[in-house]
Amino acid sequence: MATKLISSSGRVTAYLPNLRAAVQHFRGFASYDKYVEKEDIEPESRSRNLGVFGPGDKRFPLPGKIGVNVNNKIKAPPPPTPHSTSPQDLFKTHIPEERHSVVIEQLINQAIEYDEEFLPEPEPNPMELLECVAQPCPQTLRRDVQELFPSRDMSKSSLTVITISHRTSHDMSGWSQDVEEEREGLLAAFIKGAGDICEALNSCGFWADFIDPSCGKPYLSNHTNSTFFETDERYRKLGFEIEDLGCCKVISHHLWGTHAYVGSLFTTAPMDHPLIALMTLTKTPPTPGVRSKGQGDSSLCQTVEEGQDN
């Protein structure tokens, strides 16, 4: 497994087969799935969950689950175990969260030590339809972002922008019934996936919201008159081009041109946090352009270290 992590002013880019692969990464860092499958529950646990219909406990035969102390003896509580821990040692003991942070920090430091000269250039293969880019919010864009989210003070926290670009089958610079249907399908998929990503980020203690491409306004935050449409000139600051066709404008991707559908997400998760820095851990890739049987939609990621162009 090889990965290239970013510098403090760089970007993290991942090429994925679909938006679900990106959602799975963020859910992996969050306590998202806490339920237990029914087949994993012990038989005794299942019987206890039956409540009044389950088998009774023979130790408590009376109504209200009251038992009888036959020996009529009350055991004295055990004497407290003497501790030799001094007050100074209490500050040296690591709590579980601190130990977890140390392990993650060691993982990042070891990954940075990999020789970047031997890593291939990040070029998506034909099976990859999604580009996910995380980068620090440019300073020239922060004031505009503040207007999008007036209820939050963006100047007192880190701010990361995650742009999600989906390669489309049709050219988005024109209009047809097929283009309209593809856009509607991608809009629904983006809103569902971006909402799941924001939920995972929130469960990790970070604020997150995304822009609804259909109206250009924040989806989760309070209403505002400010907008950020996908054809907004400010997308140039995030690495896109805006083409003026005379009658309308269209966003252009650096790889797919106008065959792209773009959405954006904002979060206070910093770039050096594992949630962002490890977003593009690579897996063993198949032969470019060939999908083996049974591979399905397994995520295939590549990373890139880019300087921020602003």
Sequence and secondary structure as in RCSB ss.txt:
>XXXX:A:sequence
MATKLISSSGRVTAYLPNLRAAVQHFRGFASYDKYVEKEDIEPESRSRNLGVFGPGDKRFPLPGKIGVNVNNKIK
APPPPTPHSTSPQDLFKTHIPEERHSVVIEQLINQAIEYDEEFLPEPEPNPMELLECVAQPCPQTLRRDVQELFP
SRDMSKSSLTVITISHRTSHDMSGWSQDVEEEREGLLAAFIKGAGDICEALNSCGFWADFIDPSCGKPYLSNHTN
STFFETDERYRKLGFEIEDLGCCKVISHHLWGTHAYVGSLFTTAPMDHPLIALMTLTKTPPTPGVRSKGQGDSSL
CQTVEEGQDN
>XXXX:A:secstr
       TTB EEEEESSHHHHHHHHHHTTT      GGGS HHHHHHTTGGGS   TT  BTTTB   SS    
           HHHHTTS  HHHHHHHHHHHHHHHHHTS GGGS      TT  EEEEEEE  HHHHHHHHHHST
TS GGGS  EEEEEEEE SS TTS  HHHHHHHHHHHHHHHHHHHHHHHHHHHTT  EEEEETTTTEESSS   S
    TT GGGGGGT EEEE SS EEEEBTTTBTSEEEEEEEE   TTSHHHHTTT      STT   TT TT   
      B   
